[in-house]
Amino acid sequence: MGADFKPNRVGPFPFPKSDPETRKKAFSEVEKPYTKEEVMIEANRCLRCGNPVCIDACPVQMDVRGMCDAVAKGDFKAAFHRTSETNALLGVTARCCPQLQGLCEDACVMRWGGQPISIGMIQKFVADEEQSVSRQPDAAAEKDTGKHVSVVGAGPAGLAAASLLRRYGHSVTIYEELPTPGGTAWCGIPDYHLPKDVLLYEIERIKGQGVEMKTGFKVGRDVTLNQLLSDGSDAILITTGSKDITKLDIPGMDLKGVHNGYTFLEDVYVNGVDEYLKHPK
């Protein structure tokens, strides 16, 4: 822990926000990133708990304590390697995980004496630093096992699983029915929350590990599960996500021209906003 106990996080709670007038014109990201000095100060608020409950609360058991310790010392390379050990989508999850809603920040012991560590903002800085300043090598992979896994769906779950399977030494092919990988992270999350370049960068990193991706290819239409198995897949992982829409039980929901939010966002983003504006539905 730093010499001076700081109960509140750097900047406003829960995070600094960019100027709304600028965002109106450019549809730019809402979260305003920390500076290098700010992120180091914020990371140094971490108590480096002996039993880090923030890690226990993380679905991928990300090394939050190790990240904060490295960032506080200005070692952003070490922070990246410690966090990417279990998290293949570091920049995406930094922006999209509900850290304060039952996850790492909600579990942070600092919240009992002030405000929890801004784990998402620190993670975001680490990911963006790696993307824009200091490209890091992938984690070492195990020896090739000779096994092949087919993954159905290129959303966050399929991408993360494929990355981990490659590190285990298996060959992997992802089948995605849409023209661009990413799933809901691509279609359902607007740029002001998740810039597309962040997602595309992390997808390219996963491809660089040797993961094959076949887009515009629908399992069940272009190939069956049995065919995948007979063609050499030792296992199939289905990560198609949940697209079930809960309709409001109100009059008019079934009228022409009423669309659900997910379908609308998918229509807008599947081929890009510019293409949608040329041919709106």
Accessible surface in RSA format (square Angstrom, percent):
REM  Atomic radii and reference values for relative SASA: ProtOr
REM  Chains: A
REM  Algorithm: Lee & Richards
REM  Probe-radius: 1.40
REM  Slices: 20
REM RES _ NUM      All-atoms   Total-Side   Main-Chain    Non-polar    All polar
REM                ABS   REL    ABS   REL    ABS   REL    ABS   REL    ABS   REL
RES MET A   1   126.18  65.3  73.02  48.3  53.16 126.6  71.00  60.4  55.18  73.1
RES GLY A   2    12.30  15.2   0.00   N/A  12.30  15.2   9.68  26.6   2.63   5.9
RES ALA A   3   112.60 103.5  61.53  95.0  51.06 116.2  74.63 105.1  37.97 100.6
RES ASP A   4   101.12  70.8  91.38  91.0   9.74  23.0  22.00  51.8  79.12  78.9
RES PHE A   5   105.63  52.8  79.95  49.5  25.68  66.8  80.87  49.0  24.76  70.9
RES LYS A   6    86.80  42.3  83.61  51.3   3.19   7.6  60.32  54.3  26.48  28.2
RES PRO A   7    54.70  39.9  54.70  49.9   0.00   0.0  54.70  45.2   0.00   0.0
RES ASN A   8    86.15  59.4  76.52  73.9   9.63  23.2  18.45  44.4  67.70  65.4
RES ARG A   9    12.02   5.0   3.05   1.6   8.97  21.3   0.40   0.5  11.62   7.0
RES VAL A  10    30.12  19.8  23.57  21.3   6.55  15.8  30.06  26.1   0.06   0.2
RES GLY A  11    41.65  51.4   0.00   N/A  41.65  51.4  22.95  63.0  18.70  41.9
RES PRO A  12    81.79  59.6  69.53  63.4  12.26  44.6  80.95  66.8   0.84   5.2
RES PHE A  13    95.69  47.9  66.02  40.9  29.67  77.2  66.02  40.0  29.67  84.9
RES PRO A  14    44.09  32.1  42.64  38.9   1.45   5.3  42.64  35.2   1.45   9.0
RES PHE A  15    49.95  25.0  47.43  29.4   2.52   6.5  47.99  29.1   1.96   5.6
RES PRO A  16    17.80  13.0  17.48  15.9   0.32   1.2  17.80  14.7   0.00   0.0
RES LYS A  17   121.92  59.5  98.27  60.3  23.65  56.3  42.22  38.0  79.69  84.9
RES SER A  18    25.21  21.3  22.17  29.6   3.04   7.0  23.97  51.0   1.24   1.7
RES ASP A  19    75.89  53.2  64.48  64.2  11.41  27.0  34.25  80.6  41.63  41.5
RES PRO A  20    75.64  55.1  74.95  68.3   0.69   2.5  75.10  62.0   0.53   3.3
RES GLU A  21    91.24  52.4  91.10  68.9   0.14   0.3  45.12  87.3  46.12  37.7
RES THR A  22    74.11  52.7  70.43  71.4   3.68   8.8  51.72  69.5  22.39  33.8
RES ARG A  23    55.73  23.4  52.28  26.6   3.45   8.2   7.45  10.2  48.28  29.3
RES LYS A  24   152.68  74.5 113.69  69.8  38.99  92.8  79.61  71.7  73.07  77.8
RES LYS A  25   180.61  88.1 139.74  85.7  40.87  97.3  91.23  82.1  89.38  95.2
RES ALA A  26    66.62  61.3  38.18  58.9  28.45  64.7  46.83  65.9  19.80  52.4
RES PHE A  27   107.77  53.9 103.39  64.0   4.38  11.4 104.76  63.5   3.01   8.6
RES SER A  28    41.26  34.9  33.30  44.4   7.95  18.3  38.58  82.1   2.68   3.8
RES GLU A  29    33.69  19.3  26.31  19.9   7.38  17.6  12.88  24.9  20.81  17.0
RES VAL A  30    30.84  20.3  30.84  27.9   0.00   0.0  30.84  26.8   0.00   0.0
RES GLU A  31    29.67  17.0  26.84  20.3   2.83   6.7   9.04  17.5  20.63  16.8
RES LYS A  32   113.12  55.2 112.75  69.2   0.36   0.9  56.41  50.8  56.71  60.4
RES PRO A  33    76.88  56.0  67.14  61.2   9.73  35.4  67.72  55.9   9.15  56.9
RES TYR A  34     8.52   4.0   1.24   0.7   7.28  18.9   0.81   0.6   7.70   9.5
RES THR A  35    77.74  55.3  70.41  71.4   7.33  17.5  74.54 100.1   3.19   4.8
RES LYS A  36   108.30  52.8 104.11  63.9   4.19  10.0  58.10  52.3  50.20  53.5
RES GLU A  37   124.71  71.6 117.67  89.0   7.04  16.8  41.81  80.9  82.90  67.7
RES GLU A  38    62.70  36.0  62.70  47.4   0.00   0.0  14.57  28.2  48.12  39.3
RES VAL A  39     0.00   0.0   0.00   0.0   0.00   0.0   0.00   0.0   0.00   0.0
RES MET A  40    59.49  30.8  58.06  38.4   1.42   3.4  46.10  39.2  13.38  17.7
RES ILE A  41    69.20  39.4  64.70  48.2   4.49  10.8  68.20  49.1   1.00   2.7
RES GLU A  42     0.00   0.0   0.00   0.0   0.00   0.0   0.00   0.0   0.00   0.0
RES ALA A  43     0.00   0.0   0.00   0.0   0.00   0.0   0.00   0.0   0.00   0.0
RES ASN A  44    54.58  37.6  52.37  50.6   2.21   5.3   8.98  21.6  45.59  44.1
RES ARG A  45     8.67   3.6   1.02   0.5   7.65  18.2   7.32  10.0   1.35   0.8
RES CYS A  46    14.08  10.7  13.95  15.6   0.13   0.3   0.13   0.3  13.95  15.0
RES LEU A  47    59.36  33.1  42.22  30.2  17.14  43.1  42.22  29.7  17.14  46.1
RES ARG A  48    58.29  24.5  42.79  21.8  15.50  36.9  28.73  39.3  29.56  17.9
RES CYS A  49    35.57  26.9  26.45  29.5   9.12  21.4  15.09  38.2  20.47  22.1
RES GLY A  50    76.02  93.7   0.00   N/A  76.02  93.7  40.16 110.2  35.86  80.3
RES ASN A  51   109.15  75.3  98.96  95.6  10.19  24.5  35.17  84.6  73.99  71.5
RES PRO A  52    19.46  14.2  18.07  16.5   1.39   5.1  18.93  15.6   0.53   3.3
RES VAL A  53    52.21  34.4  51.02  46.2   1.20   2.9  51.02  44.3   1.20   3.2
RES CYS A  54    17.54  13.3  17.32  19.3   0.22   0.5   2.38   6.0  15.16  16.3
RES ILE A  55    26.16  14.9  26.16  19.5   0.00   0.0  26.16  18.8   0.00   0.0
RES ASP A  56    92.82  65.0  69.57  69.2  23.24  55.0  27.27  64.2  65.55  65.4
RES ALA A  57    27.45  25.2   9.66  14.9  17.79  40.5  21.34  30.1   6.11  16.2
RES CYS A  58    16.70  12.6  13.86  15.5   2.84   6.7   1.72   4.4  14.98  16.2
RES PRO A  59   102.90  75.0  61.48  56.0  41.42 150.6  74.94  61.9  27.95 173.7
RES VAL A  60    66.11  43.5  55.98  50.7  10.14  24.4  62.92  54.7   3.20   8.7
RES GLN A  61    93.46  52.3  85.37  62.4   8.10  19.3  45.35  96.5  48.11  36.5
RES MET A  62     5.85   3.0   5.85   3.9   0.00   0.0   4.81   4.1   1.04   1.4
RES ASP A  63    46.93  32.9  45.45  45.2   1.48   3.5  18.23  42.9  28.70  28.6
RES VAL A  64     4.03   2.7   4.03   3.7   0.00   0.0   4.03   3.5   0.00   0.0
RES ARG A  65    85.05  35.7  84.71  43.2   0.34   0.8  14.41  19.7  70.65  42.8
RES GLY A  66     9.92  12.2   0.00   N/A   9.92  12.2   9.87  27.1   0.05   0.1
RES MET A  67     0.00   0.0   0.00   0.0   0.00   0.0   0.00   0.0   0.00   0.0
RES CYS A  68     0.43   0.3   0.43   0.5   0.00   0.0   0.00   0.0   0.43   0.5
RES ASP A  69    35.34  24.8  35.34  35.2   0.00   0.0   8.22  19.4  27.12  27.0
RES ALA A  70     2.56   2.4   0.65   1.0   1.91   4.3   2.56   3.6   0.00   0.0
RES VAL A  71     0.00   0.0   0.00   0.0   0.00   0.0   0.00   0.0   0.00   0.0
RES ALA A  72    18.97  17.4   2.10   3.2  16.87  38.4   2.10   3.0  16.87  44.7
RES LYS A  73   148.33  72.4 114.09  70.0  34.24  81.5  80.67  72.6  67.65  72.1
RES GLY A  74    29.09  35.9   0.00   N/A  29.09  35.9   8.05  22.1  21.04  47.1
RES ASP A  75    66.16  46.3  60.34  60.1   5.82  13.8  20.35  47.9  45.81  45.7
RES PHE A  76    20.01  10.0  15.29   9.5   4.72  12.3  15.63   9.5   4.38  12.5
RES LYS A  77   118.46  57.8 116.27  71.3   2.19   5.2  60.54  54.5  57.92  61.7
RES ALA A  78    23.67  21.8  16.11  24.9   7.56  17.2  22.92  32.3   0.76   2.0
RES ALA A  79     0.00   0.0   0.00   0.0   0.00   0.0   0.00   0.0   0.00   0.0
RES PHE A  80    13.33   6.7  13.33   8.3   0.00   0.0  13.33   8.1   0.00   0.0
RES HIS A  81    66.05  36.1  60.59  42.1   5.47  14.0  44.17  45.5  21.88  25.5
RES ARG A  82    95.83  40.2  86.86  44.3   8.97  21.4  28.05  38.3  67.78  41.1
RES THR A  83     0.00   0.0   0.00   0.0   0.00   0.0   0.00   0.0   0.00   0.0
RES SER A  84    25.09  21.2  18.87  25.2   6.22  14.3  12.37  26.3  12.72  17.8
RES GLU A  85    87.08  50.0  83.73  63.3   3.35   8.0  33.25  64.3  53.83  43.9
RES THR A  86    63.27  45.0  42.37  43.0  20.90  49.8  48.57  65.2  14.70  22.2
RES ASN A  87     9.94   6.9   7.22   7.0   2.72   6.5   1.67   4.0   8.27   8.0
RES ALA A  88    33.14  30.5   9.39  14.5  23.74  54.0  17.61  24.8  15.53  41.1
RES LEU A  89     5.91   3.3   5.58   4.0   0.33   0.8   5.58   3.9   0.33   0.9
RES LEU A  90     3.89   2.2   3.52   2.5   0.37   0.9   3.52   2.5   0.37   1.0
RES GLY A  91     0.21   0.3   0.00   N/A   0.21   0.3   0.21   0.6   0.00   0.0
RES VAL A  92     5.71   3.8   5.71   5.2   0.00   0.0   5.71   5.0   0.00   0.0
RES THR A  93    34.25  24.4  33.47  33.9   0.78   1.9  34.00  45.7   0.25   0.4
RES ALA A  94     3.07   2.8   0.00   0.0   3.07   7.0   0.00   0.0   3.07   8.1
RES ARG A  95    13.38   5.6   6.93   3.5   6.45  15.4   1.55   2.1  11.83   7.2
RES CYS A  96    38.64  29.2  16.81  18.7  21.83  51.3  17.50  44.3  21.14  22.8
RES CYS A  97    42.78  32.4  34.79  38.8   7.98  18.8   6.07  15.4  36.71  39.6
RES PRO A  98    63.97  46.6  52.77  48.1  11.21  40.7  63.97  52.8   0.00   0.0
RES GLN A  99    23.39  13.1  22.02  16.1   1.37   3.3   4.01   8.5  19.39  14.7
RES LEU A 100    63.73  35.5  48.14  34.4  15.58  39.2  48.14  33.8  15.58  41.9
RES GLN A 101   142.02  79.4 117.70  86.0  24.33  57.9  43.57  92.7  98.45  74.7
RES GLY A 102    49.67  61.3   0.00   N/A  49.67  61.3  26.50  72.7  23.17  51.9
RES LEU A 103    34.88  19.4  34.77  24.9   0.11   0.3  34.77  24.4   0.11   0.3
RES CYS A 104    11.21   8.5  11.21  12.5   0.00   0.0   0.83   2.1  10.38  11.2
RES GLU A 105     7.38   4.2   7.38   5.6   0.00   0.0   0.00   0.0   7.38   6.0
RES ASP A 106    45.95  32.2  41.68  41.5   4.27  10.1   1.29   3.0  44.66  44.5
RES ALA A 107    30.83  28.3  14.78  22.8  16.05  36.5  25.35  35.7   5.48  14.5
RES CYS A 108    10.85   8.2   8.57   9.6   2.28   5.4   2.35   6.0   8.50   9.2
RES VAL A 109    57.01  37.5  49.08  44.4   7.93  19.1  49.08  42.6   7.93  21.5
RES MET A 110     5.25   2.7   3.15   2.1   2.09   5.0   3.67   3.1   1.57   2.1
RES ARG A 111    94.12  39.5  75.90  38.7  18.23  43.4   7.19   9.8  86.94  52.7
RES TRP A 112   198.77  79.8 163.66  79.2  35.11  82.4 150.06  80.0  48.71  79.0
RES GLY A 113    48.50  59.8   0.00   N/A  48.50  59.8  31.84  87.4  16.66  37.3
RES GLY A 114    31.41  38.7   0.00   N/A  31.41  38.7  15.25  41.8  16.16  36.2
RES GLN A 115    46.28  25.9  45.98  33.6   0.31   0.7  12.98  27.6  33.30  25.3
RES PRO A 116     8.44   6.1   8.44   7.7   0.00   0.0   8.44   7.0   0.00   0.0
RES ILE A 117     5.17   2.9   5.17   3.9   0.00   0.0   5.17   3.7   0.00   0.0
RES SER A 118     0.78   0.7   0.78   1.0   0.00   0.0   0.00   0.0   0.78   1.1
RES ILE A 119     2.56   1.5   2.56   1.9   0.00   0.0   2.56   1.8   0.00   0.0
RES GLY A 120     5.20   6.4   0.00   N/A   5.20   6.4   5.06  13.9   0.14   0.3
RES MET A 121     7.61   3.9   5.07   3.4   2.54   6.0   5.08   4.3   2.53   3.4
RES ILE A 122     0.00   0.0   0.00   0.0   0.00   0.0   0.00   0.0   0.00   0.0
RES GLN A 123     8.16   4.6   8.16   6.0   0.00   0.0   0.05   0.1   8.11   6.2
RES LYS A 124     3.02   1.5   3.02   1.9   0.00   0.0   3.02   2.7   0.00   0.0
RES PHE A 125    24.38  12.2  21.90  13.6   2.48   6.4  23.75  14.4   0.63   1.8
RES VAL A 126     0.97   0.6   0.00   0.0   0.97   2.3   0.00   0.0   0.97   2.6
RES ALA A 127     6.40   5.9   2.73   4.2   3.67   8.3   3.53   5.0   2.87   7.6
RES ASP A 128    38.53  27.0  37.37  37.2   1.16   2.7  25.99  61.2  12.54  12.5
RES GLU A 129    25.53  14.7  22.70  17.2   2.83   6.7   6.04  11.7  19.49  15.9
RES GLU A 130     5.60   3.2   3.57   2.7   2.03   4.8   3.44   6.7   2.16   1.8
RES GLN A 131    54.10  30.3  33.05  24.2  21.05  50.1   9.52  20.3  44.59  33.8
RES SER A 132    91.11  77.0  51.30  68.5  39.81  91.7  48.86 104.0  42.25  59.2
RES VAL A 133   105.49  69.4  70.73  64.0  34.76  83.8  76.00  66.0  29.49  80.0
RES SER A 134    29.22  24.7  22.89  30.6   6.32  14.6  22.48  47.9   6.74   9.4
RES ARG A 135   144.84  60.8 117.51  59.9  27.33  65.1  55.27  75.5  89.57  54.3
RES GLN A 136    16.25   9.1  14.91  10.9   1.34   3.2   1.90   4.1  14.35  10.9
RES PRO A 137    96.11  70.0  82.79  75.5  13.32  48.4  94.42  78.0   1.69  10.5
RES ASP A 138    61.02  42.7  36.96  36.8  24.05  56.9  17.45  41.1  43.57  43.5
RES ALA A 139    38.13  35.1  16.42  25.3  21.71  49.4  24.81  34.9  13.32  35.3
RES ALA A 140    96.55  88.8  65.76 101.5  30.80  70.1  75.77 106.7  20.78  55.1
RES ALA A 141    63.15  58.1  31.28  48.3  31.88  72.5  32.24  45.4  30.91  81.9
RES GLU A 142   118.85  68.2 107.00  80.9  11.86  28.2  27.38  53.0  91.47  74.7
RES LYS A 143   185.25  90.4 164.85 101.1  20.40  48.6 117.55 105.8  67.69  72.1
RES ASP A 144   106.86  74.9  82.19  81.8  24.67  58.3  37.42  88.1  69.44  69.3
RES THR A 145    62.39  44.4  30.48  30.9  31.91  76.1  39.20  52.7  23.19  35.1
RES GLY A 146    65.95  81.3   0.00   N/A  65.95  81.3  35.79  98.2  30.16  67.6
RES LYS A 147   106.86  52.1 106.41  65.3   0.45   1.1  56.36  50.7  50.51  53.8
RES HIS A 148    42.79  23.4  42.79  29.7   0.00   0.0  36.83  38.0   5.96   6.9
RES VAL A 149    13.82   9.1  13.82  12.5   0.00   0.0  13.82  12.0   0.00   0.0
RES SER A 150     0.00   0.0   0.00   0.0   0.00   0.0   0.00   0.0   0.00   0.0
RES VAL A 151     0.00   0.0   0.00   0.0   0.00   0.0   0.00   0.0   0.00   0.0
RES VAL A 152    15.32  10.1  15.32  13.9   0.00   0.0  15.32  13.3   0.00   0.0
RES GLY A 153     9.40  11.6   0.00   N/A   9.40  11.6   9.31  25.6   0.09   0.2
RES ALA A 154     0.62   0.6   0.52   0.8   0.10   0.2   0.52   0.7   0.10   0.3
RES GLY A 155    11.57  14.3   0.00   N/A  11.57  14.3   9.48  26.0   2.10   4.7
RES PRO A 156    51.52  37.6  50.77  46.3   0.75   2.7  50.96  42.1   0.57   3.5
RES ALA A 157    64.29  59.1  50.17  77.4  14.13  32.1  59.55  83.9   4.75  12.6
RES GLY A 158     0.08   0.1   0.00   N/A   0.08   0.1   0.00   0.0   0.08   0.2
RES LEU A 159     0.10   0.1   0.10   0.1   0.00   0.0   0.10   0.1   0.00   0.0
RES ALA A 160    38.86  35.7  34.90  53.9   3.96   9.0  35.51  50.0   3.35   8.9
RES ALA A 161    23.84  21.9  16.08  24.8   7.76  17.7  23.15  32.6   0.69   1.8
RES ALA A 162     0.00   0.0   0.00   0.0   0.00   0.0   0.00   0.0   0.00   0.0
RES SER A 163     6.35   5.4   6.35   8.5   0.00   0.0   0.00   0.0   6.35   8.9
RES LEU A 164    74.98  41.8  73.71  52.7   1.27   3.2  74.61  52.4   0.36   1.0
RES LEU A 165    33.45  18.6  33.45  23.9   0.00   0.0  33.45  23.5   0.00   0.0
RES ARG A 166    52.50  22.0  52.37  26.7   0.13   0.3   3.53   4.8  48.97  29.7
RES ARG A 167    38.30  16.1  35.92  18.3   2.38   5.7   8.78  12.0  29.52  17.9
RES TYR A 168   114.94  53.7 108.78  61.9   6.15  16.0  75.52  56.7  39.42  48.6
RES GLY A 169     1.73   2.1   0.00   N/A   1.73   2.1   1.73   4.7   0.00   0.0
RES HIS A 170    39.53  21.6  39.53  27.5   0.00   0.0  20.27  20.9  19.26  22.4
RES SER A 171    47.44  40.1  46.99  62.7   0.45   1.0  38.68  82.4   8.76  12.3
RES VAL A 172     3.54   2.3   0.00   0.0   3.54   8.5   0.00   0.0   3.54   9.6
RES THR A 173     6.51   4.6   6.51   6.6   0.00   0.0   0.62   0.8   5.88   8.9
RES ILE A 174     0.29   0.2   0.22   0.2   0.08   0.2   0.22   0.2   0.08   0.2
RES TYR A 175    19.87   9.3  17.44   9.9   2.43   6.3   1.60   1.2  18.28  22.5
RES GLU A 176    12.83   7.4  12.13   9.2   0.70   1.7   1.95   3.8  10.88   8.9
RES GLU A 177    75.95  43.6  59.05  44.7  16.90  40.2  11.86  22.9  64.08  52.3
RES LEU A 178    29.94  16.7  29.88  21.4   0.07   0.2  29.94  21.0   0.00   0.0
RES PRO A 179    72.31  52.7  53.93  49.2  18.38  66.8  56.45  46.6  15.85  98.5
RES THR A 180    27.49  19.6  26.32  26.7   1.17   2.8   8.84  11.9  18.65  28.2
RES PRO A 181    10.61   7.7  10.61   9.7   0.00   0.0  10.61   8.8   0.00   0.0
RES GLY A 182     0.11   0.1   0.00   N/A   0.11   0.1   0.11   0.3   0.00   0.0
RES GLY A 183    14.93  18.4   0.00   N/A  14.93  18.4  14.62  40.1   0.31   0.7
RES THR A 184    61.98  44.1  58.82  59.6   3.16   7.5  41.75  56.1  20.23  30.6
RES ALA A 185     1.46   1.3   0.94   1.5   0.52   1.2   1.02   1.4   0.44   1.2
RES TRP A 186    28.15  11.3  28.15  13.6   0.00   0.0  28.15  15.0   0.00   0.0
RES CYS A 187     0.92   0.7   0.92   1.0   0.00   0.0   0.36   0.9   0.57   0.6
RES GLY A 188    15.66  19.3   0.00   N/A  15.66  19.3   2.29   6.3  13.36  29.9
RES ILE A 189    31.75  18.1  31.31  23.3   0.45   1.1  31.75  22.9   0.00   0.0
RES PRO A 190    21.96  16.0  21.96  20.0   0.00   0.0  21.96  18.1   0.00   0.0
RES ASP A 191    41.64  29.2  40.64  40.5   0.99   2.3  12.72  29.9  28.91  28.8
RES TYR A 192    90.97  42.5  90.18  51.3   0.79   2.1  50.69  38.1  40.28  49.7
RES HIS A 193    77.52  42.4  75.18  52.3   2.34   6.0  45.48  46.9  32.04  37.3
RES LEU A 194     0.00   0.0   0.00   0.0   0.00   0.0   0.00   0.0   0.00   0.0
RES PRO A 195    23.66  17.2  23.56  21.5   0.10   0.4  23.66  19.5   0.00   0.0
RES LYS A 196    24.81  12.1  23.40  14.4   1.41   3.4  23.40  21.1   1.41   1.5
RES ASP A 197    84.51  59.2  76.68  76.3   7.83  18.5  42.82 100.8  41.69  41.6
RES VAL A 198     7.42   4.9   7.42   6.7   0.00   0.0   7.42   6.4   0.00   0.0
RES LEU A 199     0.32   0.2   0.32   0.2   0.00   0.0   0.32   0.2   0.00   0.0
RES LEU A 200    69.02  38.4  68.84  49.2   0.18   0.5  68.93  48.4   0.09   0.2
RES TYR A 201    42.53  19.9  36.39  20.7   6.13  16.0  41.70  31.3   0.83   1.0
RES GLU A 202    12.24   7.0  12.19   9.2   0.05   0.1   2.98   5.8   9.26   7.6
RES ILE A 203     1.77   1.0   1.77   1.3   0.00   0.0   1.77   1.3   0.00   0.0
RES GLU A 204    96.39  55.3  89.49  67.7   6.90  16.4  43.26  83.7  53.13  43.4
RES ARG A 205    24.61  10.3  23.97  12.2   0.65   1.5  13.18  18.0  11.43   6.9
RES ILE A 206     2.54   1.4   2.54   1.9   0.00   0.0   2.54   1.8   0.00   0.0
RES LYS A 207    80.19  39.1  69.96  42.9  10.23  24.4  30.78  27.7  49.41  52.6
RES GLY A 208    61.23  75.5   0.00   N/A  61.23  75.5  31.41  86.2  29.82  66.8
RES GLN A 209    34.09  19.1  16.78  12.3  17.30  41.2  12.49  26.6  21.59  16.4
RES GLY A 210    49.19  60.7   0.00   N/A  49.19  60.7  30.70  84.3  18.49  41.4
RES VAL A 211     6.95   4.6   0.00   0.0   6.95  16.7   0.18   0.2   6.77  18.4
RES GLU A 212    87.06  50.0  80.08  60.6   6.98  16.6  38.92  75.3  48.14  39.3
RES MET A 213    30.75  15.9   2.64   1.7  28.12  66.9   2.64   2.2  28.12  37.3
RES LYS A 214    81.76  39.9  75.97  46.6   5.79  13.8  36.80  33.1  44.96  47.9
RES THR A 215    56.61  40.3  33.39  33.8  23.23  55.4   7.08   9.5  49.54  74.9
RES GLY A 216    43.14  53.2   0.00   N/A  43.14  53.2  21.43  58.8  21.70  48.6
RES PHE A 217    55.73  27.9  54.62  33.8   1.10   2.9  54.62  33.1   1.10   3.2
RES LYS A 218    87.11  42.5  86.00  52.8   1.11   2.6  34.80  31.3  52.31  55.7
RES VAL A 219    26.73  17.6   7.12   6.4  19.61  47.3   7.12   6.2  19.61  53.2
RES GLY A 220    64.11  79.1   0.00   N/A  64.11  79.1  30.65  84.1  33.46  74.9
RES ARG A 221   150.30  63.1 114.83  58.5  35.47  84.4  67.57  92.3  82.73  50.1
RES ASP A 222    68.54  48.0  36.14  36.0  32.39  76.6  14.87  35.0  53.66  53.5
RES VAL A 223    17.12  11.3  14.23  12.9   2.89   7.0  16.74  14.5   0.38   1.0
RES THR A 224    64.97  46.2  64.01  64.9   0.97   2.3  62.08  83.4   2.89   4.4
RES LEU A 225    73.21  40.8  70.03  50.1   3.18   8.0  70.03  49.2   3.18   8.6
RES ASN A 226   116.32  80.2 111.64 107.9   4.67  11.3  26.23  63.1  90.08  87.1
RES GLN A 227    87.75  49.1  87.06  63.6   0.69   1.6  24.22  51.6  63.53  48.2
RES LEU A 228     8.04   4.5   7.39   5.3   0.66   1.7   7.58   5.3   0.47   1.3
RES LEU A 229    86.43  48.1  72.07  51.6  14.36  36.1  72.26  50.7  14.17  38.1
RES SER A 230    92.52  78.2  50.81  67.8  41.71  96.1  53.24 113.4  39.28  55.0
RES ASP A 231   116.13  81.3  77.91  77.5  38.22  90.4  30.86  72.6  85.27  85.0
RES GLY A 232    46.46  57.3   0.00   N/A  46.46  57.3  36.07  99.0  10.39  23.3
RES SER A 233    11.34   9.6   3.10   4.1   8.24  19.0   0.06   0.1  11.28  15.8
RES ASP A 234    79.39  55.6  46.23  46.0  33.16  78.4  17.79  41.9  61.61  61.4
RES ALA A 235    47.76  43.9  42.60  65.7   5.15  11.7  47.76  67.3   0.00   0.0
RES ILE A 236    42.81  24.4  11.62   8.7  31.19  75.2  12.02   8.7  30.79  83.5
RES LEU A 237    67.76  37.7  67.16  48.0   0.60   1.5  67.76  47.6   0.00   0.0
RES ILE A 238   100.04  56.9  74.81  55.7  25.24  60.8  74.81  53.9  25.24  68.5
RES THR A 239    24.62  17.5  11.32  11.5  13.30  31.7  18.60  25.0   6.02   9.1
RES THR A 240    78.50  55.8  61.01  61.8  17.49  41.7  44.37  59.6  34.13  51.6
RES GLY A 241    66.96  82.6   0.00   N/A  66.96  82.6  41.40 113.6  25.56  57.3
RES SER A 242    99.94  84.5  66.32  88.5  33.62  77.4  49.05 104.4  50.90  71.3
RES LYS A 243    89.80  43.8  74.47  45.7  15.33  36.5  61.24  55.1  28.56  30.4
RES ASP A 244   136.92  95.9 110.62 110.1  26.30  62.2  36.44  85.8 100.48 100.2
RES ILE A 245    72.18  41.1  43.55  32.4  28.64  69.0  45.54  32.8  26.64  72.3
RES THR A 246   129.57  92.2 104.17 105.6  25.40  60.5  73.95  99.3  55.61  84.1
RES LYS A 247   131.72  64.3 111.01  68.1  20.71  49.3  70.78  63.7  60.94  64.9
RES LEU A 248   116.78  65.0 110.98  79.4   5.81  14.6 113.13  79.5   3.65   9.8
RES ASP A 249   150.39 105.3 118.44 117.9  31.95  75.5  41.80  98.4 108.59 108.3
RES ILE A 250    95.14  54.1  83.54  62.2  11.60  28.0  86.76  62.5   8.38  22.7
RES PRO A 251   137.89 100.5 107.96  98.4  29.93 108.8 120.03  99.1  17.86 111.0
RES GLY A 252    31.28  38.6   0.00   N/A  31.28  38.6  17.09  46.9  14.19  31.8
RES MET A 253    44.88  23.2  36.49  24.2   8.38  20.0  27.77  23.6  17.11  22.7
RES ASP A 254   123.56  86.6  89.40  89.0  34.16  80.8  41.54  97.8  82.02  81.8
RES LEU A 255   122.26  68.1 115.41  82.6   6.86  17.2 117.49  82.5   4.78  12.9
RES LYS A 256   210.71 102.8 172.70 106.0  38.00  90.5 125.63 113.1  85.08  90.6
RES GLY A 257    57.62  71.1   0.00   N/A  57.62  71.1  27.92  76.6  29.70  66.5
RES VAL A 258    70.67  46.5  46.49  42.1  24.18  58.3  50.01  43.5  20.66  56.0
RES HIS A 259   125.40  68.5  93.06  64.7  32.33  82.7  70.34  72.5  55.06  64.1
RES ASN A 260    46.59  32.1  34.94  33.8  11.65  28.1  18.43  44.4  28.16  27.2
RES GLY A 261    49.22  60.7   0.00   N/A  49.22  60.7  37.02 101.6  12.20  27.3
RES TYR A 262    43.17  20.2  35.68  20.3   7.49  19.5  35.76  26.9   7.41   9.1
RES THR A 263    53.51  38.1  53.16  53.9   0.35   0.8  37.24  50.0  16.27  24.6
RES PHE A 264    99.27  49.7  97.64  60.5   1.63   4.2  99.27  60.2   0.00   0.0
RES LEU A 265    45.14  25.1  45.14  32.3   0.00   0.0  45.14  31.7   0.00   0.0
RES GLU A 266    37.73  21.7  37.58  28.4   0.14   0.3   4.82   9.3  32.91  26.9
RES ASP A 267    33.60  23.5  25.75  25.6   7.85  18.6   1.61   3.8  31.99  31.9
RES VAL A 268    15.18  10.0  15.08  13.7   0.09   0.2  15.08  13.1   0.09   0.3
RES TYR A 269    10.92   5.1  10.85   6.2   0.08   0.2   5.29   4.0   5.63   6.9
RES VAL A 270    25.57  16.8  24.56  22.2   1.01   2.4  24.56  21.3   1.01   2.7
RES ASN A 271    97.31  67.1  69.37  67.0  27.94  67.3  20.65  49.7  76.66  74.1
RES GLY A 272    23.15  28.5   0.00   N/A  23.15  28.5  22.66  62.2   0.49   1.1
RES VAL A 273    61.42  40.4  56.97  51.6   4.45  10.7  56.97  49.5   4.45  12.1
RES ASP A 274   107.57  75.3 103.57 103.1   4.00   9.5  31.03  73.0  76.53  76.3
RES GLU A 275    71.17  40.9  68.91  52.1   2.27   5.4  23.71  45.9  47.46  38.7
RES TYR A 276    33.40  15.6  27.79  15.8   5.61  14.6  23.22  17.5  10.18  12.5
RES LEU A 277   122.92  68.5 101.99  73.0  20.93  52.6 102.61  72.1  20.31  54.6
RES LYS A 278   143.87  70.2 114.47  70.2  29.40  70.0  72.62  65.4  71.25  75.9
RES HIS A 279   124.23  67.9 111.12  77.2  13.11  33.5  79.30  81.7  44.93  52.3
RES PRO A 280    88.51  64.5  65.19  59.4  23.32  84.8  65.20  53.8  23.31 144.9
RES LYS A 281   179.47  87.6 120.40  73.9  59.07 140.6 111.40 100.3  68.07  72.5
END  Absolute sums over single chains surface
CHAIN  1 A    14947.6      11611.6       3336.0       8675.2       6272.4
END  Absolute sums over all chains
TOTAL         14947.6      11611.6       3336.0       8675.2       6272.4
